[in-house]
Amino acid sequence: MMTDIHRKQAAIAAHLNDFAATIENAVATTPGYDECPTVSYPSYNPGVGSGYNAFAPQVRFWNGSTFVASCPAGGDTGVQLVTLRVRSDDGRVDRSMDIVIRKPCRPTDAQCT
């Protein structure tokens, strides 16, 4: 049983890294950083019959002092905490990973000046 759990932990770590790369690639291409309130980052599919399930990314927004579940009253501040989660079908291993996504800051952007 321990060997099975260790194998699943390693597989889930690889799936979480692939999931994070999927999000990174989406942010790096057009339209890029996805502002609230309509944030929609891509989902991840470990593969049919793989024995693993990935959940939809959960996004929280920086309001200036903490991360909150809904878009801050003043709008998106340019920092999001995205939680990725993958679980084995048998429920023995369930892991998550948090990634921080920041809006690019260019000299022409209002919040950068």
C-alpha positions in Angstrom: 0.0 0.0 0.0 2.8 2.4 0.8 4.5 1.8 -2.6 1.1 2.6 -4.2 0.8 5.8 -2.3 4.4 6.9 -3.1 3.8 6.1 -6.8 0.6 8.2 -6.8 2.3 11.1 -5.0 5.0 11.2 -7.7 2.4 11.0 -10.4 0.3 13.8 -8.9 3.4 16.0 -8.5 4.0 15.6 -12.2 0.4 16.3 -13.0 0.4 19.4 -10.8 3.6 20.6 -12.6 1.9 20.0 -16.0 -1.2 21.8 -14.8 0.9 24.8 -13.7 2.6 24.9 -17.1 -0.8 24.9 -18.8 -1.8 28.0 -16.8 1.6 29.6 -17.4 1.3 29.0 -21.2 -2.2 30.5 -21.2 -1.0 33.7 -19.3 2.0 34.0 -21.7 -0.2 34.1 -24.8 -3.0 36.4 -25.9 -5.1 37.6 -24.1 -2.6 37.0 -21.3 -3.4 38.0 -17.7 -7.1 37.4 -17.1 -8.6 40.1 -14.9 -11.6 39.7 -12.7 -14.5 39.4 -12.6 -14.4 37.1 -15.6 -11.3 35.1 -14.8 -11.2 31.8 -16.7 -8.0 29.8 -16.6 -7.8 26.6 -18.5 -8.6 23.3 -16.9 -6.3 20.3 -16.9 -7.1 16.7 -17.9 -4.7 14.0 -16.6 -6.2 11.6 -19.2 -9.1 9.3 -19.4 -8.4 6.2 -17.4 -5.3 7.6 -15.8 -6.6 7.1 -12.3 -6.4 10.9 -11.5 -8.8 13.8 -11.5 -8.0 17.5 -11.7 -10.3 20.1 -10.4 -11.0 23.5 -11.9 -8.5 26.2 -10.8 -9.6 28.2 -7.8 -8.7 31.9 -8.1 -8.4 34.4 -5.2 -7.6 38.1 -5.7 -5.2 40.4 -3.8 -7.2 43.3 -2.3 -4.1 45.1 -1.0 -3.8 43.2 2.3 -5.0 39.7 1.7 -6.3 37.3 -0.9 -10.1 37.2 -1.2 -12.5 34.9 -3.1 -14.3 37.6 -5.1 -13.1 40.5 -7.2 -12.1 43.4 -4.9 -14.4 46.5 -4.9 -11.7 48.6 -6.6 -11.1 46.0 -9.3 -8.3 43.6 -10.0 -5.0 44.8 -8.4 -2.9 42.6 -10.7 -2.1 39.7 -8.4 -4.0 36.4 -8.2 -3.5 33.3 -6.1 -4.5 30.2 -8.2 -4.9 26.9 -6.4 -4.5 23.7 -8.6 -5.7 20.4 -7.2 -5.3 16.8 -8.4 -6.6 13.7 -6.6 -6.2 10.0 -7.3 -9.4 8.1 -8.2 -9.2 6.0 -5.0 -8.8 9.1 -2.8 -5.6 7.9 -1.3 -3.6 10.9 -2.5 -5.0 14.4 -2.9 -2.6 17.3 -3.4 -2.8 21.0 -4.3 -0.4 23.6 -5.5 -0.7 27.4 -5.2 0.7 29.6 -7.9 0.8 33.4 -8.0 0.0 35.2 -11.2 1.0 38.8 -11.6 -0.2 41.2 -14.3 2.8 42.4 -16.4 3.8 45.9 -15.4 4.8 48.0 -18.3 5.7 51.7 -18.2 2.5 52.5 -20.1 0.3 50.8 -17.5 -1.4 53.2 -15.1 -0.6 51.3 -11.9 3.1 51.2 -12.9 3.7 54.9 -13.0 
